[in-house]
Each structure stands twice: as structure tokens, then as C-alpha cells.
Amino acid sequence: MARILKKENRCLERLEMANDNLEDVIRMVEDGVPCMEIVTRITAVQSELKKANQEILKGYLSLTVTSLMQEGDRDNSIPEMIDIMGRILN
């Protein structure tokens, strides 16, 4: 999976954007910036993390679960998919 993530630049870009925005949030709090501006920036961090998570899950589904299903390993593939869906919905 790690090899796929290295190839998946969108995921890394999303994480870097989230990190940059989070650093901005910390500076904003330290500088006493108005709360609504901070909340707006935190929302941007959350959005980027959500998008990065979607990229990771997409890669995981594409490889791991698909591979299990192709191998006929329904006993493991279905619980994996249920676990993933639970994580996405929470």
C-alpha cells in the first residue's frame, strides 16, 4: 500500500495542504485572529484530510479488497468492505 501512496501524488498533495493550513491555524490562534477566521481555516484542514482519506481508501479498495474477491476469499473481503464503509460513514 505504501508504494501506491507514493505514486498517488493527489493524496500527498492533500496532506501537505492540510499540514500548511494547520500550521496557519496555529499561527492564527497565537496571533489572536478572530474566531470565525480560525474556524474557516480549520474547516479547510478537515476538508483536505477527508479528501486524502478518500484517496487512501480508494487505493485500498482497488488493491486489497479487489484482490481478495478475485481470489474468492469472501470470508475476508466482505468484512473488509464492511469495516471500510463503517470508517467512511463515521
Secondary structure, DSSP 8 states (H G I E B T S, - for coil): -HHHHHH-HHHHHHHHHHHHHHHHHHHHHHHT--HHHHHHHHHHHHHHHHHHHHHHHHHHIIIIIHHHHHTT-HHHHHHHHHHHHHHHH-
